[in-house]
Amino acid sequence: MKRMRLITVLTATLVVGFYALINFLEVRGVEKDKHLKVGFVYDGDESAPYTNNFIKVQKKVETYEFDGTVEVVAKSNIPEEKGEKAMQELIDEGCGMIITTSYGYQFAAKELAKEHPEVQFCEATGDNANDEKLHNYHTFMGRIYEGRYITGIVAGMKLKELIDKKIITPEQAKVGYVGAFPYPEVISGYTAFILGVRSIVPNATMDVRYTNTWTGYSVELKCAKQLIDDDCVIIAQHSDTIGPAVACEDAAEAGRVVYCVGYNQSMSDIAPTTTLVSSRIDWSEYIISAIEAVLDGDAIEDRVKGEVNGNDIGGGFDYGWVQIVDINTLVVADGTEKVVKEKIEEFKKNNIVVFRGDYLGVDPNDPSDTYDLNKIYNENKNASAPSFHYILKDVVFIKEDE
């Protein structure tokens, strides 16, 4: 009888221990029957720095220690108007989570989220998550205007050096900007950039040319060349290819005084004598945590570190979402690295307000809609996607295609 009781106690102990082990493994995220297929939809491919930023995260997901529970499927070079078809294909392939990476995908993504409540949709750069909240539709973006402002300071310091050395006159302090579309995302970015420039060189102005495409190398190259021909001394960009950097390097080799500020990646290998600096969003800060949340059955907004607003999340230097990339010490003005480090720390402490000053902003689609920046504009107050859409009068000049 004692032996039977002992066997019973040992059996019960083993059963309890077994389930305790299973529970431990589940908590650690290694439950054997867990599996998540994650789909990525890209409007470009690895040749486009913007898309390559996401592909770097995709590769990180593929090698990240999810204990074999995550499978990745990616669709590249998908025009925005064909995004719905690509997303539906991913759903049909069994994706339980879909990450879309271009603003124009968001409308189809949200409609599909309504039709497929079992699939989690995460839209980068989108702004419609809170229009009609769904448990499975989310938007996210880094506060890239912070990076734009600091790269503008770097550009301003270079302009000042050129003026001090009498290479250019103060009246020649003009920068150019290659922008994809006249969207708030682009306008906010180049406004932050020129405000950074003018914090160092107050009389600097900026010409802007739109490409009307996100991934058009040849048109970006053309727009940059036009800006250089219009005597812009520094070229920055909110476009997805290396075209502007190539244009600057070619112009410098031909004897022009011109420098470039990149986006999404270092441009030093492409334009070693003209690159000043770049800025980028580190999308991994969101994507890795979001996947972990879906695997564990948690709400994404409860797991991702950032500023949460409903189903939307954003972050800047404070949460590691925004980065300054490759300060080219061979080209930038003396003291640049120190200033950049100081400004990043100020952003982390919330000590910098970018959108303010003695400026009048005008809505390009409605001249009666103006904003006086003597009253601070709080960018990203209500959403991670930028909302500033005003052109600074007598400072920013929109150039038409020639």
Salt bridges, closest charged atoms under 4 A:
GLU46 OE2 - LYS59 NZ 2.73
GLU71 OE1 - HIS35 NE2 3.25
GLU71 OE2 - LYS37 NZ 3.82
GLU89 OE1 - LYS75 NZ 3.13
GLU89 OE2 - LYS85 NZ 2.70
GLU93 OE2 - LYS75 NZ 3.58
GLU111 OE2 - LYS114 NZ 3.25
GLU118 OE2 - HIS116 ND1 3.35
GLU132 OE1 - LYS114 NZ 3.10
GLU146 OE2 - ARG143 NE 2.79
GLU161 OE1 - LYS158 NZ 2.72
GLU161 OE2 - LYS165 NZ 3.92
ASP164 OD2 - LYS160 NZ 2.90
GLU185 OE2 - HIS238 NE2 3.22
ASP207 OD2 - LYS174 NZ 3.32
ASP229 OD1 - ARG256 NH1 3.65
ASP230 OD2 - ARG209 NH2 3.19
ASP231 OD1 - ARG256 NH2 3.62
ASP296 OD1 - LYS34 NZ 3.07
ASP296 OD2 - ARG303 NH1 3.27
ASP298 OD2 - ARG303 NH1 2.64
GLU301 OE2 - HIS138 ND1 2.70
GLU307 OE2 - ARG143 NH1 3.22
ASP318 OD2 - ARG143 NH2 2.82
GLU342 OE2 - LYS338 NZ 2.58
GLU345 OE2 - LYS348 NZ 3.53
GLU346 OE2 - LYS343 NZ 3.66
ASP363 OD2 - HIS389 NE2 3.55
ASP369 OD2 - HIS389 NE2 3.62
ASP401 OD1 - LYS222 NZ 3.45
GLU402 OE2 - ARG209 NH2 2.87
